[in-house]
Amino acid sequence: MVKGSSAFLQVLAFYSPDNRYDNLTISNYVTLNVLDALKRVPGTTNVQIFGAKDYAMRIWVRPDRLTQLKLTPNDLIRALNEQNAQFAAGKIGQSPSGGPQELVYTIATKGRLADAREFENIIVRANPDGSTLRLKDVARVELASKDYEFIGRLNGQQTTLIGVFLLPGANALKVADDVVKTVDEIKPRFPPGMVYSVPYDTTKFVRVSIREVLFTLGEAMLLVLLVVFVFLQNWRATLIPIAAVPVSLIGSFAGLYLLGYSINTLTLFGMVLAIGIVVDDAIVVLENIERIMHEEHLPARDAAIKAMREVAGPVIAIVLVLCSVFVPIAFLGGLAGELYRQFAVTIAIAVVISGVVALTLTPSLCVLILKREHKIPGRVFTWFNEFFLKTRHRRRAVRRHGRARHGPVAHHAGKPGARRGPGLLHQRGDPARRRDARAHRQGGGEGAGGDQVQSQQRGRGGLHRVRFPRRLLPQQRRHHLRHAEALGRAQGRHQAGGR
């Protein structure tokens, strides 16, 4: 018993570019010299010629002649069966014999007919006058193909096609290479003017997927090195992802092997998506250790211990969340479940191994490779740092401005005609308010931590603006606003009493 498979591995095409040989000749040559060699390649379950054109004696009957001579096709078949047969004629003088017989003669008769001329001379009917009717009188006989139901073509040219089927569980890439290698060994014995090609090869998709995985891995590693080197500005830090990321990917392939999965399009597609996750875990741990070494001036070992206390929980949480998303997909049923299962298992294994590497290997490499050193960055890094700081401060200013536009930084104070705006209180001709504001500007006000709370009046429209320290909570802002208003009213009453 041999396991069968309906999945094509390859289709080989044999043909003559200069039309020196017809399809019948090529098909018989492949049957005699190539087919058996391909069946002996390990990993192939079936190798067959599509529409094999075996030699056969074809008899093309002329119906008009049969009708004229009052014959039927059955008469021709009966004559063929009687005269194209193997007979045992026997021996002459074989014991027991009637008298003394010293010699025995074996009668050798001609067996089956061999060529078209012999078939043409088959006697179909013998007439009483001694004349005979032969097969060639009512039909045309030729040596040709057994059937013409299948005709293979490659670019419009007749071709002999061989289909190679893969044994379940075999390595498709290795079997495909062995098939091509076997045909290449037979190729020097081909008759002149006969060549072969592989027009259909299912392993091309796997090879392209592997090439894309390697290309994606190269892009990811290049981006990681660029980001780590530009932001950390330490060439030692760039060595850590180079060592950590390949370990995670190799571990993922090992996990797939242990679970019985092969490298195919689905698993490689999942590996492409998992590369980004594997890279992120290493960057998070590396960046945090470098930050602690730079800000707190700790050695690499102490910085790694403190950094892992901070990021170990988030890394484990990320691994658990992603596994909770992809692992249940592996238990789906049906054809869709089979497809999603390989994809989900690939990503889950890659995520788990990347988390383990980020918690164990990455901090160890940081301790061995990173060093606490003080050096002046180059001109390019200095320009980049200044640009980055300006961008960050500008973003913070925009964010504070957005909070100020939507936050309660002005108070109506129950005054009619007052309109509330973003940090502004516009008063229409209120002299008391203007005196309070003027008195507050002259007297000033103390906020929490020594921060000044200032009131400012602009123009004749009575525009009263209250300025707060930058880093105050909303409760502190309201407290400073009430304090400023109370101080302004007290000073206003004091000045009115002085008059």
Secondary structure, DSSP 4 states (H G I P E B T S, - for coil): -------EEEEEEEE-TT--S-HHHHHHHHHHHTHHHHHTSTTEEEEEEET---EEEEEEE-HHHHHHTT--HHHHHHHHHHHSS-----EESPSS-SS-----EE-----S--SHHHHHT-EEEE-TTS-EEEGGGTEEEEEEES--S--EEETTEEEEEEEEEEPTTS-HHHHHHHHHHHHHHHGGGSPTT-EEEEEEETHHHHHHHHHHHHHHHHHHHHHHHHHHHHHH--HHHHHHHHHHHHHHHHHHHHHHHHTT----HHHHHHHHHHHHHHHHHHHHHHHHHHHHHHHH---HHHHHHHHHHHHHHHHHHHHHHHHHHHTGGGG--HHHHHHHHHHHHHHHHHHHHHHHHHHHHHHHHHHHH---------HHHHHHHHHHHHHHHHHHHHHHHHHHHHS-----TT-TT-EE-SSEEE-SS-HHHHHHHHHHHHH--B-GGG-B-EEEEETTTTEEEEE--SS--HHHHHHHHHHHHHHHHHHHHHHHHH-
